[in-house]
Amino acid sequence: MPVTDRVYNFSAGPAVLPFPVLKKAQEELLCLPGVGASVMEVSHRSKAFEPIIEGAETNIRTLLNIPNNYSVLFLQGGALLQFAMIPTNLLNGKSANYAITGSWSKKAFSEANLIGNPKAVWDGKEFSYKRKPAAHELQFEPDAAYAYICSNETIEGIQYQEYPNTGNIPLICDSSSDFFCKPVDVSKFGLLYACAQKNVGPAGVTVVIIRDDLLERSGDRIPSLLNYKKIAEAKSMLNTPPCFAIYMVKLVTEWLLHDIGGLDKMYAINKEKAALLYEAIDHSNGFYKGHADKAYRSIMNVPFRLPSEELDKKFQDEAKKVGLTTLGGHRSVGGLRASIYNAMPREGVVKLCDFMDDFAQKNKS
Ligand SMILES: *Cc1c(COP(=O)(O)O)cnc(C)c1O
């Protein structure tokens, strides 16, 4: 298939990557400039790999303007391993407070229950996970080890517009599906993390940004590869890191810095793309129904439904024929979902909106 035949891929993850990044990776695949081998064939402790992991970290620090008292770690095990590592390292026999806003925070809470006794201080179940809590709805226990949120629920398509203020309680955030979608004040968080395969790179690496005082909570009895402090001391090289995935994160962050021009610019582009898509939903006279309450709509994941399951299916089949793919909702909720991450070009969203208008006209009863 020639490269010009690439589809518009609305997958929630692993997801679309920026075309210039894939091109560059392709060019360098056989031979990194000046190295004579691919990034997959060199030692992680070599002079060839050093500038790659350091470059990725520097770019992440620059993009998010990360204060000096934070460490940036590259881990494996995806977001799911963080669901376990966070309580393992940070509870220290105390409770923690979780805001359950959808499938991923719910899963994080249930994993934390295998390790300690966390408390759910809010659960959006009664609102069918259509919205996030407002600041005044969240009460935290003063002695909680940390407060936990998921900034963007990938499956329900709801996103915090403002993060809760937790005072002295470290705020922990799963930002897997909205990392780098907009500027974020990292100093508000104790720990912010994202698996790469939504908005940052390929599967295989998870970026963890942790405030240095929290590293002191990791006791000596925690196995090394689950221990934030030991991993930070070893600069993410306690064992072999996912070299290729880190290399891709370096390319994606370079693209964000140099091609896009930083996260303010990325945010403006993302808001515009999301507005186009929500407009297509809102102006369909109820043919398309979005899931989220308007005030909490995600600019990354847009779940919606048609009047019947038959039409949901027909929509997907016909969309696929014109190169708009992977529009099925998560297997747990059904319906449709368009993920419009950073790397989804505006043209892809416009093409989807046009298709939606056309499909609605033809299939209205
Ligand atoms: C995809 C996703 C996860 C799970 O990530 P894995 O890397 O597969 O463990 C967790 N949280 C959020 C918000 C996600 O979008």
The ligand as a Tripos MOL2 file, in Angstrom:
@<TRIPOS>MOLECULE
LIG
   15    15     1     0     0
SMALL
NO_CHARGES

@<TRIPOS>ATOM
      1 C1         -5.3470    3.3600   27.8210 C.3       1 LIG1
      2 C2         -5.4790    3.8790   29.1990 C.ar      1 LIG1
      3 C3         -5.0150    3.1420   30.3020 C.ar      1 LIG1
      4 C4         -4.4130    1.7680   30.1670 C.3       1 LIG1
      5 O1         -3.1590    1.8320   29.5610 O.3       1 LIG1
      6 P1         -2.2370    0.5420   29.3900 P.3       1 LIG1
      7 O2         -0.9420    1.1330   28.9390 O.co2     1 LIG1
      8 O3         -2.8650   -0.3560   28.3920 O.co2     1 LIG1
      9 O4         -2.0980   -0.1030   30.7320 O.co2     1 LIG1
     10 C5         -5.1460    3.7220   31.5510 C.ar      1 LIG1
     11 N1         -5.6650    4.9320   31.7200 N.ar      1 LIG1
     12 C6         -6.1220    5.6650   30.6820 C.ar      1 LIG1
     13 C7         -6.6960    7.0190   30.9260 C.3       1 LIG1
     14 C8         -6.0300    5.1500   29.3900 C.ar      1 LIG1
     15 O5         -6.4810    5.8890   28.3550 O.3       1 LIG1
@<TRIPOS>BOND
     1     1     2 1
     2     2     3 ar
     3     2    14 ar
     4     3     4 1
     5     3    10 ar
     6     4     5 1
     7     5     6 1
     8     6     7 2
     9     6     8 1
    10     6     9 1
    11    10    11 ar
    12    11    12 ar
    13    12    13 1
    14    12    14 ar
    15    14    15 1
@<TRIPOS>SUBSTRUCTURE
     1 LIG1         1 GROUP 0 **** ****
